[in-house]
Protein backbone atom coordinates (compact mmCIF):
# COMPACT_ATOMS: atom_id res chain seq x y z
CA UNK A 1 0.00 0.00 0.00
CA UNK A 2 1.39 3.36 -1.08
CA UNK A 3 2.21 5.68 1.79
CA UNK A 4 0.33 9.00 1.77
CA UNK A 5 2.54 12.07 1.55
CA UNK A 6 1.28 14.63 4.07
CA UNK A 7 4.04 17.14 3.36
CA UNK A 8 2.42 19.28 0.59
CA UNK A 9 -0.70 19.75 2.69
CA UNK A 10 1.28 20.62 5.82
CA UNK A 11 3.23 23.22 3.86
CA UNK A 12 0.04 24.72 2.34
CA UNK A 13 -1.55 25.18 5.77
CA UNK A 14 1.74 26.43 7.21
CA UNK A 15 2.02 29.10 4.50
CA UNK A 16 -1.49 30.27 5.28
CA UNK A 17 -0.75 30.36 9.01
CA UNK A 18 2.35 32.47 8.38
CA UNK A 19 0.38 34.91 6.23
CA UNK A 20 -2.45 35.20 8.75
CA UNK A 21 0.10 35.76 11.51
CA UNK A 22 1.82 38.52 9.54
CA UNK A 23 -1.58 40.14 8.96
CA UNK A 24 -2.44 40.05 12.68
CA UNK A 25 0.91 41.50 13.71
CA UNK A 26 0.74 44.27 11.10
CA UNK A 27 -2.89 45.33 11.62
CA UNK A 28 -3.49 44.53 15.29
CA UNK A 29 0.02 44.46 16.72
CA UNK A 30 -0.82 40.91 17.80
CA UNK A 31 1.48 39.38 20.42
CA UNK A 32 -0.31 36.12 21.22
CA UNK A 33 0.34 33.18 18.89
CA UNK A 34 -2.46 31.29 20.65
CA UNK A 35 -4.96 34.00 19.76
CA UNK A 36 -3.91 33.64 16.14
CA UNK A 37 -4.10 29.83 16.17
CA UNK A 38 -7.39 29.52 18.07
CA UNK A 39 -9.30 32.64 16.95
CA UNK A 40 -8.06 34.07 13.65
CA UNK A 41 -6.61 31.11 11.80
CA UNK A 42 -9.41 28.45 12.02
CA UNK A 43 -11.89 30.20 9.72
CA UNK A 44 -9.26 30.87 7.08
CA UNK A 45 -8.14 27.24 7.43
CA UNK A 46 -11.75 26.08 7.05
CA UNK A 47 -12.07 27.97 3.77
CA UNK A 48 -8.78 26.47 2.59
CA UNK A 49 -9.96 22.96 3.54
CA UNK A 50 -13.14 23.43 1.51
CA UNK A 51 -11.06 24.52 -1.48
CA UNK A 52 -8.83 21.45 -1.14
CA UNK A 53 -11.81 19.11 -0.88
CA UNK A 54 -13.82 20.61 -3.72
CA UNK A 55 -11.05 21.24 -6.23
CA UNK A 56 -8.79 18.25 -5.60
CA UNK A 57 -8.14 17.43 -9.26
CA UNK A 58 -6.98 21.00 -9.86
CA UNK A 59 -5.67 21.46 -6.37
CA UNK A 60 -2.63 23.62 -7.02
CA UNK A 61 -4.49 26.03 -9.28
CA UNK A 62 -7.31 26.36 -6.73
CA UNK A 63 -4.90 26.83 -3.82
CA UNK A 64 -2.91 29.39 -5.77
CA UNK A 65 -6.07 31.42 -6.58
CA UNK A 66 -7.30 31.11 -2.98
CA UNK A 67 -4.02 32.38 -1.55
CA UNK A 68 -3.91 35.19 -4.10
CA UNK A 69 -7.38 36.32 -3.01
CA UNK A 70 -6.36 36.19 0.65
CA UNK A 71 -3.23 38.20 -0.17
CA UNK A 72 -5.32 40.79 -2.00
CA UNK A 73 -7.69 41.03 0.98
CA UNK A 74 -4.83 41.52 3.45
CA UNK A 75 -3.11 44.02 1.15
CA UNK A 76 -6.33 46.02 0.71
CA UNK A 77 -7.07 46.01 4.44
CA UNK A 78 -3.56 47.28 5.12
CA UNK A 79 -3.91 50.23 2.75
CA UNK A 80 -7.44 50.97 3.92
CA UNK A 81 -6.33 50.95 7.55
CA UNK A 82 -3.52 53.39 6.82
CA UNK A 83 -5.82 55.83 5.03
CA UNK A 84 -8.97 55.63 7.17
CA UNK A 85 -7.52 54.33 10.47
CA UNK A 86 -10.22 51.66 10.64
CA UNK A 87 -10.84 48.12 9.36
CA UNK A 88 -12.94 47.75 6.18
CA UNK A 89 -15.98 45.51 6.19
CA UNK A 90 -17.62 43.33 3.57
CA UNK A 91 -19.97 46.12 2.56
CA UNK A 92 -17.06 48.40 1.78
CA UNK A 93 -17.03 46.52 -1.53
CA UNK A 94 -19.88 48.91 -2.36
CA UNK A 95 -17.26 51.63 -2.47
CA UNK A 96 -15.12 50.06 -5.19
CA UNK A 97 -16.94 52.15 -7.77
CA UNK A 98 -15.89 55.24 -5.83
CA UNK A 99 -12.19 54.34 -5.91
CA UNK A 100 -11.27 57.26 -8.15
CA UNK A 101 -11.32 59.51 -5.11
CA UNK A 102 -8.29 57.84 -3.57
CA UNK A 103 -6.85 55.99 -6.55
CA UNK A 104 -3.94 58.41 -6.81
CA UNK A 105 -2.90 57.68 -3.24
CA UNK A 106 -2.32 53.91 -3.60
CA UNK A 107 1.39 54.25 -4.30
CA UNK A 108 1.69 56.72 -1.44
CA UNK A 109 -0.01 54.35 0.99
CA UNK A 110 1.90 51.19 0.17
CA UNK A 111 5.48 50.20 0.86
CA UNK A 112 7.60 47.33 -0.54
CA UNK A 113 7.10 45.19 2.58
CA UNK A 114 3.37 44.99 1.88
CA UNK A 115 4.02 42.91 -1.21
CA UNK A 116 5.43 40.12 0.94
CA UNK A 117 1.80 39.05 1.29
CA UNK A 118 2.17 37.77 -2.29
CA UNK A 119 5.43 35.89 -1.71
CA UNK A 120 3.64 32.59 -1.15
CA UNK A 121 2.48 32.66 -4.79
CA UNK A 122 6.06 31.86 -5.78
CA UNK A 123 6.44 29.27 -3.00
CA UNK A 124 3.22 27.52 -4.07
CA UNK A 125 4.44 27.48 -7.66
CA UNK A 126 7.62 25.72 -6.55
CA UNK A 127 5.64 23.26 -4.40
CA UNK A 128 3.41 22.46 -7.36
CA UNK A 129 6.47 21.56 -9.41
CA UNK A 130 7.74 19.33 -6.58
CA UNK A 131 4.43 17.49 -5.98
CA UNK A 132 2.56 17.68 -9.27
CA UNK A 133 -0.16 15.17 -8.27
CA UNK A 134 -0.43 14.87 -4.50
CA UNK A 135 -2.33 11.85 -3.27
CA UNK A 136 -5.93 12.44 -2.17
CA UNK A 137 -5.94 12.92 1.57
CA UNK A 138 -9.00 11.65 3.45
CA UNK A 139 -7.73 13.39 6.57
CA UNK A 140 -8.72 16.72 4.98
CA UNK A 141 -12.32 15.95 5.91
CA UNK A 142 -11.28 15.63 9.54
CA UNK A 143 -9.35 18.90 9.31
CA UNK A 144 -12.38 20.65 7.82
CA UNK A 145 -14.70 19.27 10.51
CA UNK A 146 -12.27 20.29 13.26
CA UNK A 147 -11.93 23.82 11.88
CA UNK A 148 -15.71 24.05 11.47
CA UNK A 149 -16.22 23.04 15.10
CA UNK A 150 -13.78 25.71 16.34
CA UNK A 151 -15.40 28.32 14.08
CA UNK A 152 -18.86 27.40 15.34
CA UNK A 153 -17.73 28.18 18.87
CA UNK A 154 -15.94 31.46 18.01
CA UNK A 155 -18.70 32.73 15.73
CA UNK A 156 -21.46 31.85 18.21
CA UNK A 157 -19.59 33.70 20.94
CA UNK A 158 -18.94 36.73 18.69
CA UNK A 159 -22.63 36.99 17.75
CA UNK A 160 -23.46 37.44 21.42
CA UNK A 161 -21.11 40.45 21.76
CA UNK A 162 -21.93 44.08 21.02
CA UNK A 163 -20.08 45.70 18.14
CA UNK A 164 -19.15 49.16 19.36
CA UNK A 165 -16.05 49.46 17.18
CA UNK A 166 -15.50 47.11 14.26
CA UNK A 167 -11.71 47.29 14.40
CA UNK A 168 -11.57 46.42 18.08
CA UNK A 169 -14.18 43.70 17.54
CA UNK A 170 -12.07 42.19 14.73
CA UNK A 171 -9.01 42.29 16.96
CA UNK A 172 -10.78 40.43 19.76
CA UNK A 173 -12.87 37.96 17.74
CA UNK A 174 -11.10 37.56 14.39
CA UNK A 175 -11.52 39.42 11.12
CA UNK A 176 -13.78 36.91 9.37
CA UNK A 177 -15.84 36.41 12.52
CA UNK A 178 -16.34 40.18 12.67
CA UNK A 179 -17.68 40.15 9.12
CA UNK A 180 -20.12 37.34 9.95
CA UNK A 181 -21.25 39.24 13.04
CA UNK A 182 -21.81 42.44 11.09
CA UNK A 183 -23.72 40.60 8.37
CA UNK A 184 -25.88 38.94 11.01
CA UNK A 185 -26.51 42.21 12.82
CA UNK A 186 -27.50 43.99 9.61
CA UNK A 187 -29.87 41.18 8.62
CA UNK A 188 -31.58 41.26 12.01
CA UNK A 189 -31.28 44.94 12.93
CA UNK A 190 -34.88 45.73 11.97
CA UNK A 191 -36.18 43.14 14.39
CA UNK A 192 -33.82 44.18 17.18
CA UNK A 193 -33.46 47.87 16.34
CA UNK A 194 -33.05 50.29 19.17
CA UNK A 195 -36.00 52.60 19.57
CA UNK A 196 -34.50 55.11 21.99
CA UNK A 197 -36.32 58.42 21.90
CA UNK A 198 -35.14 61.70 23.38
CA UNK A 199 -37.03 64.97 23.51
CA UNK A 200 -35.19 68.15 22.55
CA UNK A 201 -35.05 68.98 26.24
CA UNK A 202 -33.58 65.57 27.17
CA UNK A 203 -31.04 65.82 24.36
CA UNK A 204 -29.79 69.20 25.56
CA UNK A 205 -29.62 67.99 29.15
CA UNK A 206 -27.54 65.03 27.96
CA UNK A 207 -25.12 67.54 26.45
CA UNK A 208 -25.03 69.55 29.69
CA UNK A 209 -27.30 72.44 28.70
CA UNK A 210 -30.56 73.93 29.92
CA UNK A 211 -33.09 73.70 27.09
CA UNK A 212 -34.41 76.94 25.58
CA UNK A 213 -37.13 77.12 22.94
CA UNK A 214 -35.66 78.11 19.56
CA UNK A 215 -37.78 81.26 19.23
CA UNK A 216 -36.31 82.49 22.51
CA UNK A 217 -32.69 82.26 21.32
CA UNK A 218 -30.89 85.60 21.15
CA UNK A 219 -29.70 84.82 17.59
CA UNK A 220 -33.14 83.81 16.31
CA UNK A 221 -34.00 85.67 13.12
CA UNK A 222 -30.92 87.90 12.89
CA UNK A 223 -30.54 86.87 9.20
CA UNK A 224 -34.26 86.48 8.45
CA UNK A 225 -35.18 86.89 4.80
CA UNK A 226 -31.65 86.57 3.46
CA UNK A 227 -30.37 84.33 0.69
CA UNK A 228 -28.32 81.38 1.92
CA UNK A 229 -25.00 80.22 0.50
CA UNK A 230 -23.26 77.23 2.08
CA UNK A 231 -19.75 76.58 0.81
CA UNK A 232 -18.39 73.19 1.85
CA UNK A 233 -14.66 73.16 1.20
CA UNK A 234 -12.89 69.91 0.45
CA UNK A 235 -10.35 68.85 3.14
CA UNK A 236 -10.23 72.28 4.80
CA UNK A 237 -8.93 72.04 8.37
CA UNK A 238 -9.01 74.73 11.02
CA UNK A 239 -5.27 74.87 11.66
CA UNK A 240 -4.58 76.74 8.39
CA UNK A 241 -6.89 79.67 9.16
CA UNK A 242 -5.05 82.95 9.76
CA UNK A 243 -1.69 81.16 9.52
CA UNK A 244 1.34 82.02 7.41
CA UNK A 245 4.21 80.14 5.83
CA UNK A 246 7.33 81.84 4.55
CA UNK A 247 5.67 85.18 5.28
CA UNK A 248 2.61 84.39 3.15
CA UNK A 249 -0.97 84.01 4.38
CA UNK A 250 -2.44 80.60 3.56
CA UNK A 251 -6.06 81.82 3.69
CA UNK A 252 -5.90 85.59 3.08
CA UNK A 253 -9.48 85.80 1.77
CA UNK A 254 -11.00 83.82 4.62
CA UNK A 255 -8.89 85.88 7.03
CA UNK A 256 -10.40 89.05 5.61
CA UNK A 257 -13.90 87.63 6.06
CA UNK A 258 -13.19 86.96 9.73
CA UNK A 259 -13.37 90.71 10.38
CA UNK A 260 -17.12 90.58 9.71
CA UNK A 261 -17.91 87.01 10.72
CA UNK A 262 -18.89 84.85 13.64
CA UNK A 263 -16.13 82.25 13.55
CA UNK A 264 -16.36 78.94 15.40
CA UNK A 265 -12.83 77.58 15.82
CA UNK A 266 -13.64 74.47 17.87
CA UNK A 267 -15.92 72.55 15.50
CA UNK A 268 -15.21 68.89 14.77
CA UNK A 269 -15.84 66.72 11.74
CA UNK A 270 -18.27 63.84 12.32
CA UNK A 271 -18.12 62.10 8.94
CA UNK A 272 -18.20 58.35 8.42
CA UNK A 273 -17.20 56.22 5.44
CA UNK A 274 -19.02 58.59 3.07
CA UNK A 275 -16.63 61.47 3.95
CA UNK A 276 -17.72 64.46 1.80
CA UNK A 277 -21.19 63.07 1.07
CA UNK A 278 -21.65 62.36 4.79
CA UNK A 279 -20.82 66.00 5.51
CA UNK A 280 -23.50 67.05 3.00
CA UNK A 281 -25.96 64.77 4.79
CA UNK A 282 -25.21 66.27 8.21
CA UNK A 283 -25.21 69.88 7.06
CA UNK A 284 -28.59 69.40 5.41
CA UNK A 285 -30.37 67.20 7.99
CA UNK A 286 -28.73 67.79 11.39
CA UNK A 287 -28.51 63.98 11.72
CA UNK A 288 -25.52 61.70 12.22
CA UNK A 289 -24.19 59.63 9.31
CA UNK A 290 -24.32 55.85 9.17
CA UNK A 291 -20.69 55.41 10.18
CA UNK A 292 -19.09 52.36 8.58
CA UNK A 293 -21.32 52.65 5.49
CA UNK A 294 -21.58 55.79 3.37
CA UNK A 295 -24.97 57.17 4.36
CA UNK A 296 -25.85 57.86 0.73
CA UNK A 297 -25.32 54.15 -0.06
CA UNK A 298 -27.86 53.05 2.54
CA UNK A 299 -30.70 55.53 1.93
CA UNK A 300 -34.03 53.97 0.99
CA UNK A 301 -35.14 56.98 -1.05
CA UNK A 302 -37.60 58.24 1.55
CA UNK A 303 -37.72 62.03 1.70
CA UNK A 304 -35.95 63.46 4.74
CA UNK A 305 -36.81 66.67 6.59
CA UNK A 306 -34.00 68.83 5.31
CA UNK A 307 -32.66 72.33 5.03
CA UNK A 308 -33.97 72.65 1.46
CA UNK A 309 -37.48 71.57 2.48
CA UNK A 310 -37.54 73.78 5.56
CA UNK A 311 -36.53 76.76 3.40
CA UNK A 312 -38.95 75.98 0.59
CA UNK A 313 -41.85 76.92 2.84
CA UNK A 314 -40.26 80.37 3.16
CA UNK A 315 -40.00 80.96 -0.59
CA UNK A 316 -36.51 79.61 -1.16
CA UNK A 317 -35.45 77.79 -4.29
CA UNK A 318 -32.62 75.31 -3.62
CA UNK A 319 -29.70 74.18 -5.76
CA UNK A 320 -26.63 72.07 -5.12
CA UNK A 321 -23.40 72.21 -7.08
CA UNK A 322 -20.63 69.60 -7.19
CA UNK A 323 -18.20 69.29 -10.09
CA UNK A 324 -18.26 65.51 -10.23
CA UNK A 325 -20.55 62.75 -11.49
CA UNK A 326 -23.86 62.80 -9.68
CA UNK A 327 -23.62 59.02 -9.21
CA UNK A 328 -20.43 59.48 -7.16
CA UNK A 329 -21.25 58.37 -3.59
CA UNK A 330 -24.83 57.78 -4.81
CA UNK A 331 -25.62 61.47 -4.85
CA UNK A 332 -28.30 60.69 -7.44
CA UNK A 333 -30.12 59.10 -4.49
CA UNK A 334 -28.93 61.54 -1.79
CA UNK A 335 -30.02 64.75 -3.48
CA UNK A 336 -33.70 63.79 -4.04
CA UNK A 337 -33.81 62.61 -0.41
CA UNK A 338 -32.55 66.06 0.61
CA UNK A 339 -35.12 67.77 -1.61
CA UNK A 340 -32.99 70.00 -3.84
CA UNK A 341 -34.97 71.56 -6.67
CA UNK A 342 -31.92 71.93 -8.90
CA UNK A 343 -28.88 69.63 -9.08
CA UNK A 344 -25.74 70.56 -10.99
CA UNK A 345 -22.93 68.03 -11.51
CA UNK A 346 -20.17 67.34 -14.04
CA UNK A 347 -22.91 66.82 -16.64
CA UNK A 348 -23.69 70.53 -16.38
CA UNK A 349 -20.49 72.21 -15.15
CA UNK A 350 -18.00 72.70 -18.03
CA UNK A 351 -15.27 70.09 -18.04
CA UNK A 352 -12.42 72.57 -18.44
CA UNK A 353 -9.32 73.22 -16.41
CA UNK A 354 -9.62 69.78 -14.87
CA UNK A 355 -7.62 69.08 -11.70
CA UNK A 356 -7.73 65.72 -9.94
CA UNK A 357 -11.07 64.21 -10.92
CA UNK A 358 -13.14 67.27 -11.79
CA UNK A 359 -13.17 70.84 -13.11
CA UNK A 360 -11.22 73.28 -10.96
CA UNK A 361 -13.01 75.27 -8.26
CA UNK A 362 -12.79 78.47 -10.31
CA UNK A 363 -14.90 76.78 -13.00
CA UNK A 364 -17.39 75.65 -10.36
CA UNK A 365 -17.80 79.12 -8.83
CA UNK A 366 -18.07 80.77 -12.27
CA UNK A 367 -20.86 78.33 -13.09
CA UNK A 368 -22.68 79.11 -9.83
CA UNK A 369 -22.39 82.84 -10.56
CA UNK A 370 -23.83 82.27 -14.01
CA UNK A 371 -26.92 80.58 -12.59
CA UNK A 372 -27.72 83.31 -10.07
CA UNK A 373 -29.51 85.81 -12.39
CA UNK A 374 -31.99 83.17 -13.58
CA UNK A 375 -32.59 81.89 -10.07
CA UNK A 376 -33.15 85.39 -8.70
CA UNK A 377 -35.93 85.82 -11.27
CA UNK A 378 -37.38 82.36 -10.56
CA UNK A 379 -37.33 82.25 -6.76
CA UNK A 380 -38.08 84.74 -4.02
CA UNK A 381 -34.88 83.70 -2.24
CA UNK A 382 -31.97 81.38 -3.04
CA UNK A 383 -30.34 78.54 -1.14
CA UNK A 384 -27.13 77.44 -2.90
CA UNK A 385 -25.14 74.47 -1.57
CA UNK A 386 -21.65 74.57 -3.12
CA UNK A 387 -19.24 71.66 -2.65
CA UNK A 388 -15.68 72.29 -3.82
CA UNK A 389 -13.42 69.51 -5.08
CA UNK A 390 -9.98 70.78 -6.08
CA UNK A 391 -8.34 70.59 -2.63
CA UNK A 392 -8.71 66.80 -2.59
CA UNK A 393 -6.12 64.16 -1.79
CA UNK A 394 -3.34 63.97 -2.98
CA UNK A 395 -3.42 67.79 -3.32
CA UNK A 396 -1.21 67.92 -6.40
CA UNK A 397 -1.73 71.30 -8.07
CA UNK A 398 -0.45 72.48 -11.48
CA UNK A 399 2.25 75.12 -11.24
CA UNK A 400 -0.11 77.77 -12.62
CA UNK A 401 -2.48 77.20 -9.67
CA UNK A 402 0.14 77.42 -6.96
CA UNK A 403 0.01 80.75 -5.12
CA UNK A 404 2.52 80.01 -2.35
CA UNK A 405 6.29 80.27 -2.55
CA UNK A 406 7.06 77.47 -0.10
CA UNK A 407 10.35 76.88 1.72
CA UNK A 408 12.48 74.18 0.10
CA UNK A 409 11.69 71.66 2.86
CA UNK A 410 7.98 71.83 1.93
CA UNK A 411 8.52 71.10 -1.75
CA UNK A 412 7.06 67.76 -2.91
CA UNK A 413 5.90 67.05 0.64
CA UNK A 414 2.33 66.07 1.44
CA UNK A 415 1.93 69.06 3.76
CA UNK A 416 3.36 71.34 1.07
CA UNK A 417 0.88 70.05 -1.52
CA UNK A 418 -1.93 70.44 1.00
CA UNK A 419 -1.10 74.07 1.77
CA UNK A 420 -0.95 74.88 -1.95
CA UNK A 421 -4.37 73.33 -2.57
CA UNK A 422 -5.93 75.18 0.39
CA UNK A 423 -4.43 78.46 -0.79
CA UNK A 424 -5.96 77.88 -4.22
CA UNK A 425 -9.39 77.09 -2.73
CA UNK A 426 -9.19 80.24 -0.60
CA UNK A 427 -8.49 82.35 -3.70
CA UNK A 428 -11.58 81.02 -5.48
CA UNK A 429 -13.78 81.57 -2.42
CA UNK A 430 -12.53 85.15 -2.24
CA UNK A 431 -13.35 85.69 -5.92
CA UNK A 432 -16.88 84.34 -5.44
CA UNK A 433 -17.49 86.52 -2.38
CA UNK A 434 -16.39 89.52 -4.46
CA UNK A 435 -18.91 88.55 -7.15
CA UNK A 436 -21.66 88.54 -4.52
CA UNK A 437 -20.54 91.98 -3.34
CA UNK A 438 -20.36 93.36 -6.88
CA UNK A 439 -23.91 92.15 -7.54
CA UNK A 440 -25.10 93.62 -4.22
CA UNK A 441 -26.03 90.16 -2.95
CA UNK A 442 -23.52 90.02 -0.09
CA UNK A 443 -25.56 92.36 2.09
CA UNK A 444 -28.67 90.29 1.39
CA UNK A 445 -27.15 86.90 2.17
CA UNK A 446 -26.12 84.61 4.99
CA UNK A 447 -22.94 82.84 3.92
CA UNK A 448 -21.69 79.72 5.70
CA UNK A 449 -18.22 78.34 5.01
CA UNK A 450 -16.99 75.05 6.46
CA UNK A 451 -14.52 72.23 5.91
CA UNK A 452 -15.93 68.78 5.19
CA UNK A 453 -13.22 66.63 6.79
CA UNK A 454 -9.50 66.39 7.43
CA UNK A 455 -6.94 66.20 4.66
CA UNK A 456 -3.84 65.59 6.74
CA UNK A 457 -4.52 62.16 8.21
CA UNK A 458 -3.40 58.54 8.04
CA UNK A 459 -0.06 57.18 6.96
CA UNK A 460 0.08 59.60 4.02
CA UNK A 461 1.27 62.06 6.65
CA UNK A 462 4.89 60.95 6.98
CA UNK A 463 7.20 61.59 9.91
CA UNK A 464 8.78 64.39 7.88
CA UNK A 465 5.32 65.89 7.34
CA UNK A 466 4.58 65.65 11.05
CA UNK A 467 7.83 67.37 11.90
CA UNK A 468 6.98 70.22 9.52
CA UNK A 469 3.45 70.36 10.96
CA UNK A 470 4.88 70.58 14.46
CA UNK A 471 7.11 73.48 13.47
CA UNK A 472 4.22 75.14 11.64
CA UNK A 473 1.79 74.80 14.57
CA UNK A 474 4.27 75.28 17.37
CA UNK A 475 3.18 71.99 18.94
CA UNK A 476 2.82 68.33 18.02
CA UNK A 477 0.09 67.66 15.45
CA UNK A 478 -2.74 66.16 17.52
CA UNK A 479 -6.07 64.44 16.96
CA UNK A 480 -7.72 67.75 17.78
CA UNK A 481 -5.73 69.45 15.01
CA UNK A 482 -6.72 66.64 12.66
CA UNK A 483 -10.44 66.68 13.34
CA UNK A 484 -11.25 70.39 13.79
CA UNK A 485 -12.69 72.17 10.78
CA UNK A 486 -13.37 75.90 10.30
CA UNK A 487 -16.97 77.12 10.46
CA UNK A 488 -17.80 80.75 9.85
CA UNK A 489 -21.03 82.67 9.36
CA UNK A 490 -20.85 85.93 7.48
CA UNK A 491 -22.79 88.41 5.34
CA UNK A 492 -23.10 92.15 5.07
CA UNK A 493 -23.82 93.91 8.40
CA UNK A 494 -24.60 90.67 10.25
CA UNK A 495 -21.68 90.11 12.59
CA UNK A 496 -18.77 91.93 14.08
CA UNK A 497 -15.48 90.03 14.30
CA UNK A 498 -16.22 87.26 16.79
CA UNK A 499 -14.40 84.03 17.55
CA UNK A 500 -16.30 81.44 19.56
CA UNK A 501 -14.41 78.51 21.05
CA UNK A 502 -17.40 76.53 22.31
CA UNK A 503 -17.53 72.94 21.07
CA UNK A 504 -19.49 72.21 17.90
CA UNK A 505 -19.96 69.53 15.26
CA UNK A 506 -21.26 69.29 11.72
CA UNK A 507 -24.67 68.16 13.01
CA UNK A 508 -24.99 71.63 14.60
CA UNK A 509 -24.86 73.52 11.31
CA UNK A 510 -28.45 73.08 10.13
CA UNK A 511 -30.11 74.04 13.43
CA UNK A 512 -27.79 77.05 13.70
CA UNK A 513 -28.61 78.21 10.16
CA UNK A 514 -32.36 77.80 10.68
CA UNK A 515 -32.25 79.78 13.92
CA UNK A 516 -30.35 82.62 12.23
CA UNK A 517 -32.91 82.67 9.41
CA UNK A 518 -35.74 82.75 11.93
CA UNK A 519 -37.18 79.35 11.09
CA UNK A 520 -38.45 77.06 13.84
CA UNK A 521 -37.95 73.53 12.48
CA UNK A 522 -40.08 70.98 14.34
CA UNK A 523 -38.36 67.79 13.11
CA UNK A 524 -35.84 66.08 15.43
CA UNK A 525 -32.17 66.88 14.88
CA UNK A 526 -29.07 65.74 16.74
CA UNK A 527 -27.42 69.15 16.66
CA UNK A 528 -28.28 72.50 18.22
CA UNK A 529 -27.87 76.24 17.72
CA UNK A 530 -24.20 77.00 18.35
CA UNK A 531 -24.93 80.64 19.18
CA UNK A 532 -27.16 79.54 22.05
CA UNK A 533 -25.60 76.54 23.78
CA UNK A 534 -22.19 76.46 25.46
CA UNK A 535 -21.90 72.73 26.20
CA UNK A 536 -21.82 69.87 23.73
CA UNK A 537 -21.27 66.13 23.40
CA UNK A 538 -20.26 64.60 20.08
CA UNK A 539 -20.16 60.89 19.34
CA UNK A 540 -17.39 59.89 16.93
CA UNK A 541 -17.31 57.04 14.43
CA UNK A 542 -15.07 55.70 11.71
CA UNK A 543 -11.95 57.87 12.02
CA UNK A 544 -11.87 57.02 15.72
CA UNK A 545 -12.95 53.77 17.41
CA UNK A 546 -16.65 53.41 18.16
CA UNK A 547 -17.47 54.66 21.64
CA UNK A 548 -15.14 57.67 21.30
CA UNK A 549 -16.52 61.06 22.17
CA UNK A 550 -15.66 64.74 22.28
CA UNK A 551 -17.12 66.74 25.15
CA UNK A 552 -16.65 70.38 26.05
CA UNK A 553 -13.81 69.53 28.46
CA UNK A 554 -12.74 66.03 27.38
CA UNK A 555 -11.61 64.13 24.30
CA UNK A 556 -11.94 60.36 24.67
CA UNK A 557 -10.52 57.85 22.21
CA UNK A 558 -11.96 54.38 22.82
CA UNK A 559 -9.80 51.22 22.52
CA UNK A 560 -9.07 50.30 18.92
CA UNK A 561 -7.28 47.73 16.81
CA UNK A 562 -3.82 48.46 18.17
CA UNK A 563 -4.02 50.96 21.01
CA UNK A 564 -5.81 51.09 24.38
CA UNK A 565 -8.27 53.85 25.24
CA UNK A 566 -7.00 57.26 26.23
CA UNK A 567 -8.59 60.36 27.74
CA UNK A 568 -7.36 63.86 26.88
CA UNK A 569 -8.06 67.31 28.19
CA UNK A 570 -9.77 68.90 25.17
CA UNK A 571 -8.09 72.28 25.54
CA UNK A 572 -4.49 71.12 26.01
CA UNK A 573 -4.74 67.56 24.59
CA UNK A 574 -2.74 66.34 27.56
CA UNK A 575 -3.53 62.82 28.75
CA UNK A 576 -5.73 62.42 31.81
CA UNK A 577 -6.77 59.50 34.00
CA UNK A 578 -10.27 58.28 33.35
CA UNK A 579 -12.56 59.78 36.00
CA UNK A 580 -16.22 59.55 36.97
CA UNK A 581 -17.12 62.31 34.51
CA UNK A 582 -15.55 60.33 31.66
CA UNK A 583 -17.47 57.20 32.63
CA UNK A 584 -20.70 59.20 32.58
CA UNK A 585 -19.85 60.69 29.18
CA UNK A 586 -19.16 57.20 27.79
CA UNK A 587 -22.60 56.07 28.92
CA UNK A 588 -24.25 59.26 27.66
CA UNK A 589 -22.50 58.90 24.31
CA UNK A 590 -23.91 55.39 23.92
CA UNK A 591 -27.40 56.80 24.56
CA UNK A 592 -26.71 59.65 22.13
CA UNK A 593 -25.55 57.37 19.32
CA UNK A 594 -28.39 54.90 19.83
CA UNK A 595 -30.82 57.78 19.47
CA UNK A 596 -28.94 58.94 16.37
CA UNK A 597 -29.34 55.46 14.87
CA UNK A 598 -33.04 55.46 15.74
CA UNK A 599 -33.55 58.68 13.78
CA UNK A 600 -31.42 57.50 10.85
CA UNK A 601 -33.15 54.14 10.45
CA UNK A 602 -36.29 55.92 9.25
CA UNK A 603 -34.42 56.80 6.04
CA UNK A 604 -32.32 53.64 5.58
CA UNK A 605 -34.94 50.88 5.91
Buried (B, 14 or more C-beta within 10 A) or exposed (E): EEEEEEEBBEBBBEBBBEBBBBBBEBBBEBEEEEBBBBBBBBBBBBBBBBBBBEBEEEBBEBBBBBBBEBBEBBBBBBBBBBBBBBBBBEBBEBBEEBEEBBEBBEEBBBEEEBEEBBBBBEBBEEBBEEBEEBEEBEEBEEBBEBBBEBBEEBBEEBBEEEBBBBBBBBBBBBBBBBBBBBEEEBEEBEEEEBEBEBEBEEBBBBBBBEBBEBEEBEBBBBBEEBBBBBBBBBBBBBBBBBBBBEEBBBBBBBBBBBEBBBBBBBBBBBBBBBBBBBBBBBBBBBBBBBBBBBBBBBBEEEEBBBBBBBBBEBEBBBBBBBBBBBEBBBBBBBBBBBBBBBBBBBEEBBEEBBBBBBBBBBBBBBBBBEBBEEBBEEBEBBBBBBBBBBBBBBBBBEEEBBBBEBEEEBEEBBBBBBBBBBBBBBBBBBBBBEBBEEEEBBEBBBBBBBBBBBBBBBBBBEEEBBBBBBEBEEEEBBBBBBBBBBBBBBBBEBBEEBBBEBBBBBBBBBBBBBBBBBBEBEEBBBBBBBBBBEBBBBBBBBBBBBBBBBBBBBBBBBBBBBEEBBBBEBEEBEEBEEEEEBEEBBEBBBBBBBBBBBBBBEBBE
